[in-house]
Amino acid sequence: MENRLIVTASPHMVDHSSTRKLMGNVVVALLPSVVASAWIFGLRALLLIGVTVAACVGFEYLYTRLMKKVNPVGDLSAVVTGLILALNFPVGLPLWIAIVGAFISIVVVKQLFGGIGYNFVNPALVGRMVLFTGFGARMTTWVYPAAAQSVFENLDAVASATPLQLADAQGNSLLSQYPVMDLLLGVHGGVMGETCAIAILLGFVWLVATGTIQVTIPVCYLGSYAVFSLVHSVVDGMNAQQMDFAAALTAGGALLVRQLLAGGLLFGAVFMATDYVTSPFTMKGKMVFGFGLGLLTFAIRDFANMAEGVSYAILFMNLLVPYINDLTRQVPLGAKKYKKGAA
């Protein structure tokens, strides 16, 4: 007779989920962004993605063989890391730099800390940030899609900049003029996976529909950022530009739509902030995590000396996850909270 007595510690998984199945769903969710990258930037996007994914899988296989550990390549986690990392690259990045990023993500950030489930920060995120620090010029050399239709008269002036960089250099009024359809379709400068908002949203729908992620973190992240950004835009419009409240609210709303669609905000909220290992496991913790991401991203984008702040916000909040989990842990029914200093 089958023994149905569960003697292991909670949580108990009863839906037959597996790492391979969950990672497979993430791979499927990333496919629209891969296809969009090839359509927008050309076939070199597929080459760069293929090399990065192959390097991630290869480094994981070689490291585990060298250390005589169980080979985890079949769980597809290295494939997911490679896809996310590659989609954070500009299409013109040299292939050897992509391989360096794969080594950092898989060996340094993931395997040296014990492999999947033990890394305290998102491997692809750290890989991108290290390359951004070490190869800043290569990581910020954007390719402007040939299919782009811009409202700006001088296309050369914006060909090497992202919409957020234009706003950072010339003011938010320029970003407010950016065509929303260009942001949705991704026909503007930027890294491969962050440009096409429609592709990211399709991936988000798939992840939620399959139960791979919950909406809590992305909604709290985008929602908190939207509130902070809109309030700041309205106050700034009323004070600096002498607008009335209605006009400032209208202008702030138009700017907010473009801020949400531009840069890495959507991609980070959907594919990087929701990483199982580096995000909280309690509902309250997820809400706190998303709120903190929104606040930090807003602060960096609006007050720091850089156009984008998603990567740094996620990295900082990843480091706080153990404390968030501890402070938001649910107390069992009937149990009493431990008071510090009590006997």
TITOR-280846 format. One record per residue: x, y, z of N, C-alpha, C, CB in turn; residue in one letter. Coordinates in steps of 0.001 Angstrom, whole numbers, plus 500000, padded with zeros to 6 digits. Glycine has a CB too. Layout:
<sites>
XYZXYZXYZXYZa
...
</sites>
This chain:
<sites>
500854498795500000500000500000500000500880501242500000499039500013501236m
500483502225499226501278503451499119501210504242500417500790504317497942e
502357504701500872502414505496502097502131506956501765503796505350502793n
500995507445502230500598508820501927500891509783503078499123508865501588r
501557509306504100501886510178505219503040511089504837502238509355506473l
502810512383504916503840513358504574504625513700505830503218514636503942i
505902513395505816506731513644506988507776514725506749507410512372507412v
507780515298505565508747516349505267508227517696505728509062516388503770t
509132518652505831508747520002506242508009520710505120509980520813506661a
507138521621505492506415522425504503507384523381503817505251523212505170s
507017523934502636505733523748501940505660522431501174505495524898500982p
504459521908501021504238520658500315503684520962498926503276519735501106h
504353520530497879503932520771496505503014519638496067505157520894495555m
501812519992495659500830518981495274500390519119493823499625519063496178v
500995520038493082500574520240491697501564519653490690500392521720491428d
502502518840491186503463518142490331504322519107489509502729517192489401h
504553520293490057505438521241489380506876520755489476505301522658489989s
507684521170488545509107520842488558509877522038488039509409519572487707s
511161522062488358511994523163487873511987523207486354513433523024488393t
512078522050485725512092521993484261510801522555483660512298520551483792r
509673522222484271508393522712483755508286524218483908507226522029484472k
508663524728485081508591526169485322509547526933484408508908526479486787l
510771526433484288511732527087483412511303526996481948513115526470483595m
510667525898481588510141525773480226509092526824479924509554524393480013g
508236527111480913507232528162480727507883529529480553506268528192481914n
508976529768481287509686531048481144510320531147479759510771531201482243v
510870530029479265511450530019477915510389530379476884512065528636477590v
509207529778477008508117530082476075507722531551476176506895529183476354v
507678532078477405507308533482477598508331534436476993507148533780479077a
509587534002476922510637534851476352510693534789474830511979534454476918l
510057533793474241510121533635472790509575534845472018509358532399472388l
508452535467472448508019536676471725509076537764471679506775537231472359p
509829537933472767510897538937472782512046538533471862511417539144474211s
512319537227471775513366536745470866512963537015469418513629535230471082v
511718536681469082511224536909467719511209538400467404509809536311467542v
510754539208468366510719540654468146512125541210467942510041541359469328a
513099540691468671514481541155468513515001540875467107515390540487469548s
514699539668466603515133539331465244514436540193464208514868537860464951a
513161540475464431512405541302463475512892542749463487510901541255463798w
513214543263464664513602544670464795515063544886464412513363545154466225i
515955544024464897517385544268464753518075543364463741518045544110466071f
517368542390463195517976541530462194518451540201462752519120542234461557g
518995539367461872519379538016462240520555537962463215519718537243461007l
521326539038463310522436539003464275521920538870465704523301540270464146r
520702539321465932520108539154467258520010537680467620518719539808467316a
519609536843466655519512535406466910520890534797467152518826534699465735l
521894535276466431523256534790466634523738535114468039524206535398465597l
523533536340468470523972536757469802523235535974470884523750538266469994l
521938535793470709521153535028471683521616533580471731519657535092471342i
521830532977470545522271531584470488523617531366471155522342531127469058g
524561532260470900525896532133471494525818532286473011526863533186470899v
525040533235473487524938533464474931524301532280475638524133534729475212t
523208531754475073522542530597475675523474529383475671521231530272474920v
524138529145474538525065528007474450526205528140475452525632527888473029a
526705529367475632527790529581476596527314529319478023528338531014476478a
526111529755478357525575529508479703525412528017479962524226530221479885c
524824527316479025524638525868479177525994525168479244523794525297478005v
526929525561478380528242524945478358529019525164479647529027525473477202g
528995526380480181529707526667481429529101525883482594529674528178481732f
527777525762482613527154525006483699527532523524483615525622525170483657e
527526522984482411527888521571482217529345521321482596527646521149480754y
530240522171482117531665521981482389531987522159483867532492522955481561l
531375523128484510531657523364485928531198522183486779530972524656486404y
529984521711486531529478520591487325530280519318487079528007520345487009t
530739519099485854531586517942485571532926518068486290531807517793484055r
533492519276486248534785519506486889534702519311488397535288520910486574l
533600519755488994533430519660490447532767518356490870532610520831490951m
532509517463489875531881516164490146530534516324490858532816515292490994k
529750517270490361528410517501490888527367516986489894528188519006491182k
526134516883490350525048516451489470524861517475488365523729516255490263v
524755517011487133524593517903485995523158518435485954524946517175484674n
522964519771486134521614520328486174521140520925484852521546521372487228p
521855520683483769521532521341482500520103521045482067522506520900481409v
519619519855482363518283519470481925517151520243482563518081518047482188g
517412521001483637516320521752484267516013523072483557516661522028485714d
516802523396482517516580524573481656516861525909482344515159524572481162l
517338525895483589517604527167484258518737527927483585517937526932485724s
519746527213483081520837527887482377520353528494481065521983526909482110a
519394527823480410518814528366479180518087529675479471517846527347478537v
517320529700480567516593530919480946517574532048481256515679530654482168v
518633531729482010519640532745482314520270533286481033520726532165483235t
520587532389480103521182532820478841520254533698478025521580531625478028g
518975533345477984518017534153477229517855535543477835516663533451477173l
517681535594479158517500536892479813518758537743479667517153536705481305i
519909537119479843521168537858479697521326538400478283522361536962480050l
521085537569477282521233538001475893520266539125475539521019536826474954a
519054539047476051518061540077475758518358541385476477516682539590476137l
519356541375477357519821542605477995521042543189477292520146542344479453n
521374542660476111522515543149475343522047543996474172523370541982474845f
522849545001473770522624545632472473523023544665471373523416546959472351p
522377544750470244522570543738469210523985543731468641521582543956468095v
524696544843468741526048544915468193527139544468469138526330546290467768g
526796543932470299527810543530471272528678542409470709527149543081472588l
530001542512470800530868541416470342530541540114471056532340541772470563p
530646539009470325530262537722470874531124537319472060530339536668469808l
532411537668472039533288537258473131532913537933474443534733537568472786w
532366539153474369531911539819475591530666539114476135531613541322475321i
529799538657475242528628537899475674529043536623476399527738537559474473a
530095535970475927530586534749476569531147535064477961531669534073475693i
531826536196478089532314536621479404531132536824480359533150537930479284v
530087537460479871528898537658480690528263536347481108527891538492479945g
528248535370480210527700534050480539528524533382481640527662533152479282a
529838533504481569530712532925482596530434533548483957532191533118482220f
530318534863483991530054535557485255528709535117485825530075537093485053i
527690535057484979526348534715485446526267533294485981525349534892484326s
526804532346485222526648530938485574527661530477486621526776530084484334i
528927530749486385529969530216487276530100531053488538531317530158486551v
530278532359488375530565533218489525529339533436490400531099534555489055v
528219533794489786527038534176490567526187532977490965526192535154489780v
526073531986490083525183530857490355525900529670490984524516530417489083k
526860529080490283527442527822490725528353527976491942528211527203489598q
529127529040492030530017529203493176529258529387494489530931530384492949l
527987529723494396527162529850495593526299528618495833526283531075495489f
526497527577495029525794526325495274524834525897494198525067526423496521g
524674526691493140523769526311492063522384526885492245523683524820491962g
521441526414491447520091526957491462519464526809492849519223526258490406i
518845527870493299518234527879494620519096528482495697517880526512495007g
520377528705495412521302529220496415521876530590496058522425528245496611y
521699531023494830522211532346494453521350533419495106522229532522492902n
521996534440495668521255535464496405520881536665495538522069535932497589f
521383536707494324520988537742493363520734537069492019522089538860493235v
520029537769491149519715537229489840520979537119488994518670538102489134n
521338535916488519522599535745487780522693536598486518522771534299487405p
521621536638485717521653537425484485521794538912484793520385537176483655a
521181539357485872521254540765486257522684541163486590520339541042487451l
523368540333487377524752540645487748525661540565486527525252539683488848v
525414539577485650526195539485484424526105540757483602525734538307483599g
524905541281483478524727542522482719525443543686483394523236542845482562r
525314543793484711525893544940485406527414544910485380525405544984486842m
528000543713485475529456543607485397529946544024484012529914542169485717v
529259543565482980529645543955481627529432545449481405528852543151480595l
528374545988481979528110547427481845529232548236482495526744547795482483f
529762547706483602530858548403484282532175548241483537531008547889485710t
532445547033483059533728546760482423533791547113480953534057545339482583g
532647547065480266532608547349478827531500548364478545532380546039478001f
531570549491479253530504550484479183530221550985477778530842551638480050g
531271551263477019531078551793475671530387550768474771532426552207475063a
530801549495474869530194548445474030528760548164474459531025547147474100r
528487548245475758527151547931476263526155549065476038527224547608477736m
526640550236475647525745551368475399525839551865473963526059552504476356t
526317551020473071526332551365471649525070550790471032527623550822470926t
524048551624470934522744551166470487522648551178468966521647552030471090w
521876550274468447521580550233467014520146550681466824521807548803466414v
519945551687465996518603552189465744517989551399464596518625553709465425y
516807550783464805516206549951463761515956550717462478514911549361464252p
516238550066461372516020550712460072514554550970459804516594549864458959a
513672550190460438512235550336460203511603551442461033511539549040460494a
512407552129461854511850553116462768511262554308462021512916553588463739a
510108554731462494509462555928461980509389556918463141508028555614461380q
510181557950463088510279558879464205509635560213463873511731559086464595s
509125560881464932508569562216464748509659563269464736507560562525465839v
510887562874465047511969563842465119512559564081463734513057563363466090f
512860565322463455513351565686462139514753565131461892513350567198461982e
515601565208462905516974564759462742517140563382463360517957565758463373n
517005562348462553517088560976463043518468560667463576516728559996461945l
519524561242462995520879560960463443521091561374464892521879561663462552d
520347562377465319520523562876466680520014561896467716519819564201466845a
519106561008467340518542560071468297518922558635467984517044560207468331v
519676558407466913519966557039466492520786556273467508520687557050465180a
521628556967468267522504556270469204522029556396470642523910556800469088s
520805556814470848520304557004472206518970556291472387520155558501472522a
518712555880473623517417555306473951516462556444474300517531554284475127t
515152556187474327514215557242474709514503557827476091512807556706474677p
514899556998477049515207557504478386516452558370478389515382556354479356l
517434558024477565518632558852477474518320560214476869519699558147476648q
517406560231475916516991561510475335516314562376476387516043561285474141l
515451561754477184514768562505478230515747562995479279513691561652478879a
516748562173479615517727562548480620518596563694480139518591561358480988d
518901563723478835519785564752478293519053566038477927520496564221477082a
517814565899477429517126567071476893515794567376477569516899566885475433q
515458566635478593514240566931479334513099565987478985513817568349479077g
512151565857479937511021564961479751510070565401478648510270564837481028n
510132566675478266509244567146477204509524566417475897509399568656477007s
510785566044475673511131565308474462510572563891474521512655565273474269l
510648563262475698510078561924475844508575561954475668510432561334477204l
507926563028476098506469563144475959506033563166474497505974564404476660s
506946563562473601506627563606472172506886562274471473507433564696471497q
507519561333472179507896560078471535506646559282471183508827559248472448y
506550558755469961505349558006469565505157556761470419505430557611468090p
503990556608471007503705555451471842503793554168471030502323555580472483v
503377554216469771503419553017468942504851552551468711502731553274467607m
505790553485468599507197553110468462507692552372469702508059554353468211d
507215552808470878507606552147472113506960550773472235507235553007473310l
505729550648471795505043549356471854505677548344470909503563549525471515l
506050548787469716506604547883468712508112547725468835506260548376467332l
508758548618469580510191548473469796511069549068468728510514547068469925g
510545549953467912511371550548466852512092551788467394510495550922465609v
513032551536468296513865552600468858515123551966469409513109553402469968h
516089552782469753517340552266470264517177551626471635518361553366470328g
518038550666471939517984550009473235518499548587473157516571550018473771g
518473547890474282518868546489474275517757545670473623519164545981475719v
518094544464473217517195543693472355515860543359473011517868542423471935m
515874542945474259514651542457474869513773543515475485514982541480475885g
514289544713475682513531545746476379512761546670475450514452546556477223e
512987546577474160512412547563473253510939547302472943513197547589471971t
510564546062472653509199545758472204508318545445473401509194544571471210c
507499546410473802506643546233474976505569545175474737505988547558475356a
505068545077473518504023544097473217504538542680473453503533544253471761i
505760542393473034506333541061473224506477540734474710507697540962472526a
506874541718475504507011541496476949505657541215477580507666542713477627i
504639541954477170503298541757477718502729540399477333502365542862477241l
503036539934476130502605538588475739503242537538476635502957538312474270l
504522537706476939505196536796477850504604536847479243506665537112477908g
504235538036479695503620538198481014502293537448481094503406539688481326f
501482537579480062500191536873480031500395535373480115499409537225478756v
501378534848479388501652533409479414502097532948480807502729533056478376w
502980533709481449503470533327482764502359533315483804504571534266483198l
501461534283483725500352534339484674499332533236484371499674535726484631v
499034533028483087498044532020482697498480530614483084497794532084481200a
499773530334483028500285529010483375500599528868484864501525528715482568t
500376529924485630500648529872487058502118529892487406500035528663487634g
502951530285486451504393530311486705504763531442487659505163530461485390t
504130532587487516504354533709488426503011534248488891505189534828487744i
503039535010489959501875535760490418502007537206489941501738535694491974q
500886537886489903500905539267489413501370540246490482499524539668488921v
501550539783491704501783540690492831502993541585492619501960539898494103t
504144540993492339505370541793492222505316542738491024506589540878492102i
504988542258489800504931543212488678503930544337488897504584542485487403p
502747544017489434501718545049489635502163546049490697500372544405490042v
502707545556491814503178546469492860504357547301492377503572545685494115c
505228546690491599506387547403491060505932548528490134507323546432490306y
505178548177489108504744549182488136503784550191488763504078548503486937l
502909549700489659501943550595490289502600551629491177500954549803491091g
503554551186492021504224552143492904505058553132492105505108551410493917s
505741552635491069506510553552490222505579554577489566507296552766489137y
504417554117489092503473555018488428502988556111489374502280554231487884a
502684555742490621502206556730491590503281557769491874501776556042492896v
504496557318492176505581558263492482505878559172491292506854557503492887f
505945558583490107506282559359488919505195560366488580506518558435487739s
503935559943488685502837560843488344502752562006489324501512560082488320l
502880561712490606502837562786491612503977563778491373502928562198493050v
505173563259491106506307564140490852506088564989489605507585563326490710h
505543564390488558505298565133487311504259566219487515504845564184486198s
503198565909488269502145566900488507502684568056489337500937566254489214v
503385567753490406503945568807491264504944569657490479504631568191492512v
505790568999489689506775569730488893506097570606487854507737568760488210d
505037570078487233504331570861486228503645572076486811503324570007485530g
503092571928488012502394573054488643503367574105489162501518572557489787m
504529573666489648505487574603490228506419575219489194506300573912491282n
507082574362488410508104574845487486507517575397486196509067573738487165a
506443574764485708505902575171484416504610575976484542505657573954483561q
504214576265485777503049577110486045501783576570485367503322578540485574q
501564575278485417500345574681484887499289574602485988500631573275484301m
498025574560485576496992574256486559496966572749486775495594574784486098d
496189572300487756496229570884488128495804569985486971495333570631489336f
494754570355486267494256569515485176495293569369484067492962570100484606a
495920570487483702496936570432482646498150569641483095497356571840482233a
498563569821484347499715569092484865499425567592484936500103569625486252a
498187567238485305497806565827485377497788565195483994496435565675486041l
497280565925483007497254565410481635498665565205481097496479566365480721t
499518566213481303500899566105480839501644564997481573501627567434481023a
501396564875482885502047563832483665501595562440483248501775564039485135g
500319562293482910499816561001482458500424560584481132498313561040482338g
500538561543480218501148561241478919502612560845479079501032562449477978a
503316561528479977504720561198480222504847559838480895505384562279481086l
503936559540481819503991558282482560503859557077481633502894558246483617l
502959557158480678502776556048479736504091555729479038501685556385478693v
504797556750478619506066556554477923507164556073478873506498557851477245r
507130556522480120508116556061481090507944554578481402508014556878482371q
506700554119481428506447552702481698506884551822480535504968552476481989l
506746552329479317507060551532478131508531551624477739506198551974476971l
509212552685478164510603552888477759511555552226478747510918554387477645a
512729551858478251513754551288479115513439549869479553513937552153480322g
514041549463480656513930548077481097512884547833482156515224547624481604g
511971548785482381511003548657483461510096547441483278510163549916483555l
509477547307482113508565546183481868509311544854481907507859546349480513l
510430544779481199511189543530481144511674543128482534512384543668480186f
512169544091483294512637543793484637511518543344485557513315544993485218g
510353543998485458509228543650486322508699542255486039508115544658486158a
508698541852484770508108540568484381509093539417484531507612540633482947v
510324539576484073511236538444483958512367538416484988511825538441482606f
512668539529485622513814539562486530513398539734487988514754540682486134m
512429540594488243511984540790489625511216539588490149511117542034489726a
510652538765489267509830537623489678510624536330489840508731537405488675t
511933536404489742512770535214489906512468534549491247514274535581489808d
512196533246491234511795532536492447512818532649493567511556531087492133y
514084532479493239515127532392494253515395533736494911516403531857493642v
515312534807494148515740536114494645514576537060494927516673536752493651t
513368536526495077512210537344495435511524536725496655511213537465494235s
510780537494497431510139536967498648509112535887498336509467538097499419p
508855535026499335507880533960499136506560534221499846508450532657499607f
506467535268500657505204535598501313504477536679500509505447536070502775t
503147536719500626502383537722499882502736539134500332500883537480500052m
502811539337501650503191540657502152504600541016501692503104540700503689k
505471540014501699506837540259501258506903540663499800507680539035501484g
506111540022498954506072540381497534505608541817497345505152539428496764k
504615542233498145504121543605498049505182544610498485502861543774498897m
505856544311499592506940545186500056508059545244499020507493544695501413v
508390544089498474509436543982497453509092544838496238509633542514497031f
507875544711495730507454545492494572507417546981494859506099545036494106g
506942547339496061506915548752496444508319549330496493506229548929497800f
509251548576497079510637549041497149511258549196495771511468548083497977g
510954548261494860511467548365493495510957549630492810511070547129492680l
509669549907492976509102551096492350509716552374492891507608551127492548g
509892552431494212510471553618494836511909553840494381510418553497496356l
512714552778494379514120552907493999514268553260492519514873551611494306l
513477552620491670513558552917490236513182554365489960512645551975489436t
512122554835490623511724556239490471512828557175490939510435556519491252f
513412556881492103514440557762492658515667557823491749514848557288494057a
516085556666491214517268556644490351516995557343489031517720555205490097i
515839557069488438515525557670487141515363559182487226514262557056486577r
514754559659488309514415561077488379515452561935489097513102561234489056d
516250561343489983517144562170490786518613561777490682516725562110492211f
518911560584490182520305560166490082520907560599488750520423558649490247a
522199560395488614522910560825487418522950559707486373524332561268487776n
521797559106486109521709558070485085520255557950484640522249556701485616m
520082557500483396518745557461482820517939556271483307518832557433481320a
518587555147483546517893553903483884518247553463485295518245552795482879e
517300552837485983517577552412487350517036551050487702517030553395488290g
516515550316486735515865549041487015516849548015487563515205548503485757v
517994547852486921518961546839487338519443547079488760520147546820486385s
519775548319489084520262548623490423519163548458491465520818550039490474y
517939548811491113516827548643492048516600547170492366515547549261491475a
516599546316491341516376544888491560517527544284492359516216544153490216i
518761544666492037519918544144492768519841544512494247521225544679492158l
519538545750494534519457546202495931518361545462496681519204547715495996f
517180545312496064516076544628496724516339543126496853514781544867495958m
517088542534495904517483541131496040518251540905497337518333540693494841n
519102541852497692519907541721498900519061541822500168520988542783498918l
517890542445500067517017542609501232515999541489501375516299543926501150l
515922540594500400514893539548500406514918538697501674515065538654499199v
516082538233502160516055537436503402515418538173504570517460537027503784p
515654539462504679515083540242505773513589540463505562515803541589505904y
513192540677504307511767540830504005511015539550504324511561541211502531i
511577538406503938510946537124504250510800536930505754511754535975503652n
511825537289506497511799537095507945510763537995508611513179537363508539d
510667539246508155509759540202508782508307539999508371510184541603508445l
508074539338507246506698539162506766506247537708506857506576539649505325t
507003536881507566506645535468507692505334535321508463507774534681508396r
504451534485507959503151534287508589503301533491509886502190533568507626q
502619533950510934502642533252512215501618532125512177502351534230513396v
501994530892512525501039529773512517499847530037513420501728528487512950p
498697529491513048497474529674513808497655529166515232496304528958513127l
497394530022516198497502529640517605498854529907518214497188528209517758g
499823530225517382501167530485517904501292531929518365502232530174516840a
502208532169519270502451533506519765503751534037519186502491533520521296k
503737535312518859504949535929518332506025535994519415504646537339517788k
507234535692519019508354535736519946508731537190520216509565534947519387y
508826537541521475509213538892521843510672538904522278508304539438522963k
511399539844521735512819539939522043513021540236523527513488541024521182k
513882539450524137514160539648525547513306538804526462513982541066525891g
512293538126525864511427537295526691512152536028527091510128536956525953a
511844535520528291512512534325528786512027533094528049512286534164530281a
</sites>
